[in-house]
């Protein structure tokens, strides 16, 4: 159960005010920022789409010795970590989970998802309380699709594909 840290009130859906926002159809994502996990929402089912899109682009840059320039500082930070921790001959890229999560939140908000105002937590036992980010939208599948397309466009532009 996610609550507002200051008031201890339960968070409800920003779109329909449902107490049970897990089932109302408006949850884009539920991110646990403390333990770097995504617990649900439309984005949860597409995490591999986001990561494989990034990994494919980064592997191309690693193999070609490219030094891409992105228009997004979070993608730049993700690239720098991947560049330092990955090898061109490997079949995978080591993505920093916390930066990846931050990028997902930015992309989803840029595509129209909304977060409740204030600090959200999931109060667990001692040492188990998590800082949370909940994202809501009228049409979560559309938000995820727009965010994924925006990511693809940004990664294509960094390699010069799409530039005239």
Phi, psi and omega in degrees: 000121180268135181229163171284129185299317184287315186264344183067014177280148179290139177284139175240166179300133179290338184272311186241000179066021179290136174294323182264066185295345177296333186244005185276347178091004182250357183283117176276315180196150173237104183257128171267106184282338180285319183251010174052063180219158173242121186266343182174186184095170182303321182295330181305319182285353183238012180303319181293331176295316179295311184293320180291327176298315179292313182300317180299313180295316181294321178298320178300314179295319179297315182290328180270357183069022183286151173239083185292155175239119182257156176271009183230119183297329180289321175295321176303314180295321178295318178297314181302317178294317180295319180298319180288328189251007182233156179246143181300333183272359177276162180262008180217165177238135179277105180262132176293119185299323181288320177291320178301315179296318178299319178296316179301316179299315179299313181297316181293320176294320178297335179269001175117357177289151180237143175253145172298148179287152176093180182270127181250142177223158170246101186287117176249195176290181180306128180078005183242002178290135183243143169280131186240154169231123176246136179236135183232154176201159176300316184232082182307319179300322179293317179300315180296317179297317179294319179296317180293320178294319178298319177297313179301317179298314180298316181291326177293318181296326182293335181264358180090356181290124178103351175271140181261000000 
